[in-house]
Amino acid sequence: MTKQNVVVSGMMTKKILPAKLIAVGETELLKDLDINGGGLISSWVESMRASSPTHVNSTPLSHDLSFSKQASALEMFEQIIKASKGKQIVMFLDYDGTLSPIVDDPDRAFMSDSMRRTVRKLARYFPTAIVSGRCRDKVYSFVKLAELYYAGSHGMDIKGPTKGSKFLKGSHGVLFQPASEFLPMMNEVYNTLLVKTKSINGAKVEHNKFCLSVHFRCVDEKKWTDLAHEVRSVLKFYPKLRLTQGRKVLEIRPTIKWDKGKALEFLLESLGLANCNDVFPVYIGDDRTDEDAFKVLRDRGQGFGILVSKVAKETHASYYLQEPSEVMNFLQRLVTWKRLSLRR
């Protein structure tokens, strides 16, 4: 059982279960890579290839929508609004690939000024949270909007608005860090990985506080096997860590029962909306880690997920948008609709 670091002002958290050690099933959409077992490195590399949206085996959405069984959120906008009638919309947004384009250097994943203005307007009408695998402080430095909720480290580092939000309950917001005891371990693994991956050109290790990211977007595909060997050589000594893959990135996280889906549920609880029938959560994300949140919404039968992707993927999301520009278009339409509805 892990310890939790929780500070909540004026908000109830009694229904949030303690973080527990878990074993993730092989049948889940987001699979763990075998760290300590006898799995072959080749299986790691195949998973790394499969996680790449630009790989030659990927299928463009425009050519094959039957696989994903999704409809465009822009084309279905009126139906979406109809479904949300009389309900409180709550917005959850991933950052990389959703609010900003995917770039070679993760430190330069800047969002545009127009996207920032759009998100600021969105937060005036709806409770809005950024849910990212990034360090919370890092994603805040990109977004720079104090009126939002931020959930960094795949939801393991949550903080509420510091000012400017009419949806904030109590004098201050939320601080929730269910994996706080893992911080020394993450620091140790980070420093070791820096040394181990130094010889692999293009590899970048990013410290996201309660999780680590090993980016291989700029690594020659012929060197992916070498990178997998180095990462595995480190993680085999840390059985309490799990490894998953995202978009040209290996994600290292504590083996606790906490993810973006749990973060979504925690934030709804913090807003006093967890058990409301008139809440309509909307989660927009592009990464495999966002599937945890998409699945939560499907299981709840409330709201929906929107996958951001140009290629067909198996997903728990109900709709798709192809790129950040379409995300901005969707958010702008949502703001315009809400503004006009308040004038009636």
Beta strands, then each sheet from edge to edge (+ up, - down):
strand 1: 5-8
strand 2: 71-72
strand 3: 88-93
strand 4: 128-131
strand 5: 149-152
strand 6: 157-159
strand 7: 174-177
strand 8: 204-207
strand 9: 212-215
strand 10: 241-246
strand 11: 249-254
strand 12: 279-285
strand 13: 304-308
strand 14: 319-321
sheet 1: 1+ 7- 6+ 5- 4- 3- 12- 13- 14- 2-
sheet 2: 8+ 9- 11+ 10-
end
